[in-house]
Amino acid sequence: MDEARCREMVELVRTTRHDANSPITAALGHVQLLLEDPAAQDPEVQESLKLVEREMRRLVEILGRLKDVRTD
Protein backbone atom coordinates (compact mmCIF):
# COMPACT_ATOMS: atom_id res chain seq x y z
CA MET A 1 0.00 0.00 0.00
CA ASP A 2 1.48 3.34 -0.97
CA GLU A 3 1.91 6.18 1.51
CA ALA A 4 -0.99 8.28 0.19
CA ARG A 5 -3.39 5.33 0.42
CA CYS A 6 -2.15 4.57 3.92
CA ARG A 7 -2.81 8.18 4.99
CA GLU A 8 -6.31 7.96 3.52
CA MET A 9 -7.00 4.79 5.49
CA VAL A 10 -5.76 6.36 8.72
CA GLU A 11 -7.97 9.40 8.13
CA LEU A 12 -10.95 7.12 7.46
CA VAL A 13 -10.33 5.28 10.74
CA ARG A 14 -10.02 8.55 12.66
CA THR A 15 -13.18 10.01 11.12
CA THR A 16 -15.14 6.81 11.73
CA ARG A 17 -13.94 6.68 15.34
CA HIS A 18 -14.95 10.28 15.94
CA ASP A 19 -18.33 9.91 14.23
CA ALA A 20 -19.15 6.69 16.10
CA ASN A 21 -18.24 8.09 19.52
CA SER A 22 -21.05 10.67 19.55
CA PRO A 23 -24.05 8.31 19.25
CA ILE A 24 -22.40 5.74 21.51
CA THR A 25 -21.81 8.35 24.19
CA ALA A 26 -25.41 9.58 23.88
CA ALA A 27 -26.81 6.04 24.12
CA LEU A 28 -24.61 5.25 27.10
CA GLY A 29 -25.86 8.37 28.87
CA HIS A 30 -29.47 7.36 28.27
CA VAL A 31 -28.83 3.86 29.59
CA GLN A 32 -27.24 5.29 32.72
CA LEU A 33 -30.27 7.54 33.28
CA LEU A 34 -32.61 4.58 32.83
CA LEU A 35 -30.62 2.56 35.37
CA GLU A 36 -31.44 5.27 37.93
CA ASP A 37 -35.09 5.65 36.86
CA PRO A 38 -37.48 4.40 39.59
CA ALA A 39 -39.82 3.15 36.86
CA ALA A 40 -37.10 0.83 35.51
CA GLN A 41 -36.22 -1.03 38.70
CA ASP A 42 -37.53 -4.42 37.59
CA PRO A 43 -34.59 -6.85 37.98
CA GLU A 44 -34.89 -8.11 34.40
CA VAL A 45 -34.94 -4.58 33.04
CA GLN A 46 -31.95 -3.64 35.21
CA GLU A 47 -29.99 -6.68 34.00
CA SER A 48 -30.75 -5.84 30.37
CA LEU A 49 -29.72 -2.23 30.86
CA LYS A 50 -26.50 -3.30 32.57
CA LEU A 51 -25.72 -5.58 29.66
CA VAL A 52 -26.25 -2.74 27.20
CA GLU A 53 -24.09 -0.47 29.36
CA ARG A 54 -21.25 -3.04 29.45
CA GLU A 55 -21.35 -3.50 25.69
CA MET A 56 -21.43 0.25 25.05
CA ARG A 57 -18.40 0.70 27.30
CA ARG A 58 -16.72 -2.10 25.36
CA LEU A 59 -17.38 -0.23 22.11
CA VAL A 60 -15.90 2.95 23.60
CA GLU A 61 -12.81 0.95 24.58
CA ILE A 62 -12.47 -0.58 21.11
CA LEU A 63 -12.83 2.82 19.47
CA GLY A 64 -10.28 4.22 21.91
CA ARG A 65 -7.71 1.76 20.62
CA LEU A 66 -8.21 3.10 17.11
CA LYS A 67 -6.83 6.49 18.12
CA ASP A 68 -3.35 4.96 18.01
CA VAL A 69 -3.54 4.13 14.30
CA ARG A 70 -0.63 5.74 12.48
CA THR A 71 0.99 5.71 9.06
CA ASP A 72 4.51 4.91 10.25
N, C-alpha and C positions, 0 to 999 in steps of 0.2 A: 504494500500500500504506500503510495507516495505521500510526501509530507503535507501537501495541500488537502488531500483526502482525509488524512489522519486528523488534521485540524478541524475539518468539517464534522467528523464523527465526534470529536471531543465537544465541539460546540453544541451538537445535537443532544449529547448526553447531558450537558449542563443545562440547556434550555428545558429538556424534558424533566429533569430533576426539579428545577425551579417551578415549572408549571404544575407538576404533580403535587408538590408540597402544599400549595394553597388549599385545594379541596380536601386533602388528607387532614390537614390541620383543622379545618372547619368541621369536618365530620368527627374528628376526635374530640373537639370541644363540645359538640352536641351530645356525644355519647357520655362524656363526663357529667354534663348537666343532667342528663336522664338518670345516671346512676344516683344522683342526689335527690331526684324528684320523688316526693312521697307517694305519688300515684304509680310509680314504677318499682315498688318494693317487693313485688312477687319474686320469690327465689328463682324461678325459671327465667323470668325477665332479667333479673340481676345477672344471672350466669351468662345469658346470651349477650348482654351488654358488656360484660367483662371480657368475653371472648372477642367481641368486635374491638374493644379497646386494646387488647393484647396484639391483635393482628394489625391494627392501625399503627401501633407503636413499632411493630416489626417492619412495616413498610417505611416508616420514618427512618429507622435504622439502616435499612437497605439503601434508601435514597441517600442517606448521609455518607455511605461508603462511596457513592458515585462522585462525590465532590473531589476525590483524590485522583480522578482520571486526568492523565496528562499526555502530551504528545512525545515526551522524551523517554 
